[in-house]
Amino acid sequence: MNNQNSKLSVGIAMLFETILIMTAFWSIASRQWKNVSLTLLAMVCLSIPFLITYIANLKNLVLPPSFQSTTVVFVFLAQYMGEIRKFYQIFWWWDLLLHAIFGSYSLIIALYLTKGIIRKEQDTTEQRFTLFAIIFAFSFTIALGTLWELFEFIGDYLLKSGMVKGGLVDTSTDLLIKILAAFITGIICYYRNLKKNKSFS
C-alpha cells in the first residue's frame, strides 16, 4: 500500500511556501537577516513530510492518511508562527501546545509504522500485541522528541534563534509535555483498539 501525496497537503504546502517567499523578500528588503535564515529553514522543513512519504513508500511503510497535511501545518505553526511571527514570545502556551501535538501525533505515526514492521503471530493475543505496539510507539515518540530538542539546540546555536528559551528547564518541560501527551494518547488508542476488536469477535 503506497502513501499518496494528497492534493490538500500539496496545496497547503504551496500556500505556506508562497507566504515564506514573500516573508524572505520582505526580510531582505528590511535587512532582517535572522528572519531570512529562519524563513529558509522553514521552507526546507516544509519539504520533509513529502521526503518521508517517499522513503516510506520505498520501504513499504504505512503512514497515517493525514500525515502530510498535519506535518506541513505543524512545521508552519512552529517555524513561521512560532519563530518568525514571535508566537513563542507572545503566547506562553504556544510552545507547550505544539509539543503536546508533537507527542500525540508521533505516537499515532508510530502505530501506523508498526503495520509495516511488526507482524502479529497466531499464538499472540490481541491484547498483548496491542500493548507491545503501544510501548513501541511510546518509545518511538520519546526518541523523536529527543531528536527535536537537539534540532532546537542546533538551530539556536547556528541561527541564533530562540527555540530553547529556558535552557535545561525548557528542554525538560518540552520532553515531559511530549511524554505526557504520548502516554494519554497511547492509553486511548489501546482501549479503542481492544474495544474495536471485541466488537468484531
RARA-V521343 format. One record per residue. N is the residue number from 0. RES is the residue in one small letter. SS is DSSP state (H for helix, E for strand, - for the rest). PHI is phi as a letter, one per 30 degrees, with the letter a starting at -180 (NA if undefined). NEAR is the number of other C-alpha atoms within 10 Angstrom. Layout:
# RARA-V521343
N RES SS PHI NEAR
N RES SS PHI NEAR
This chain:
# RARA-V521343
0 m - NA 9
1 n - d 14
2 n - d 18
3 q - c 13
4 n - d 16
5 s - d 13
6 k H d 10
7 l H d 12
8 s H d 20
9 v H d 16
10 g H d 12
11 i H d 17
12 a H d 24
13 m H d 13
14 l H d 12
15 f H d 20
16 e H d 20
17 t H d 13
18 i H d 14
19 l H d 22
20 i H d 16
21 m H d 13
22 t H d 18
23 a H d 21
24 f H d 13
25 w H d 14
26 s H d 17
27 i H d 14
28 a H d 10
29 s - c 9
30 r - h 11
31 q - c 12
32 w H d 14
33 k H d 14
34 n H d 21
35 v H d 20
36 s H d 17
37 l H d 21
38 t H d 25
39 l H d 15
40 l H d 16
41 a H d 21
42 m H d 23
43 v H d 11
44 c H d 16
45 l - d 23
46 s - d 17
47 i H d 15
48 p H e 20
49 f H d 21
50 l H d 12
51 i H d 14
52 t H d 20
53 y H d 17
54 i H d 13
55 a H d 17
56 n H d 16
57 l H d 10
58 k - c 12
59 n - h 16
60 l - c 19
61 v - c 21
62 l - c 25
63 p - e 15
64 p - e 14
65 s - c 12
66 f H e 21
67 q H d 28
68 s H d 20
69 t H d 15
70 t H d 21
71 v H d 22
72 v H d 16
73 f H d 17
74 v H d 22
75 f H d 21
76 l H d 18
77 a H d 21
78 q H d 22
79 y H d 23
80 m H d 15
81 g H d 21
82 e H d 20
83 i H d 20
84 r - d 14
85 k - i 13
86 f H d 18
87 y H d 19
88 q H d 14
89 i H d 10
90 f - c 11
91 w - d 10
92 w - d 11
93 w H d 17
94 d H d 20
95 l H d 19
96 l H d 14
97 l H d 19
98 h H d 22
99 a H d 21
100 i H d 16
101 f H e 22
102 g H d 29
103 s H d 23
104 y H d 21
105 s H d 24
106 l H d 30
107 i H d 21
108 i H e 19
109 a H d 22
110 l H d 24
111 y H d 18
112 l H d 19
113 t H d 18
114 k H d 15
115 g H c 15
116 i H c 11
117 i - c 11
118 r - c 9
119 k - d 12
120 e - d 9
121 q - d 7
122 d - d 6
123 t - c 10
124 t - d 11
125 e H d 16
126 q H d 14
127 r H d 11
128 f H d 15
129 t H d 19
130 l H d 18
131 f H d 14
132 a H d 22
133 i H d 24
134 i H d 17
135 f H d 15
136 a H d 24
137 f H d 26
138 s H d 16
139 f H e 19
140 t H d 27
141 i H d 19
142 a H d 11
143 l H d 17
144 g H d 22
145 t H d 16
146 l H d 12
147 w H d 16
148 e H d 18
149 l H d 14
150 f H d 14
151 e H d 17
152 f H d 19
153 i H d 15
154 g H d 17
155 d H d 15
156 y H d 12
157 l H d 9
158 l H c 15
159 k - h 13
160 s - d 19
161 g - b 17
162 m - d 22
163 v - c 21
164 k - d 14
165 g - b 11
166 g - i 10
167 l H d 10
168 v H d 11
169 d H d 16
170 t H d 18
171 s H d 13
172 t H d 14
173 d H e 24
174 l H d 22
175 l H d 18
176 i H d 22
177 k H d 29
178 i H d 23
179 l H d 15
180 a H d 22
181 a H d 28
182 f H d 20
183 i H d 13
184 t H d 19
185 g H d 22
186 i H d 13
187 i H d 11
188 c H d 18
189 y H d 17
190 y H d 14
191 r H d 12
192 n H d 15
193 l H d 14
194 k H d 11
195 k H d 11
196 n H d 12
197 k H d 10
198 s H d 8
199 f H c 6
200 s - d 5
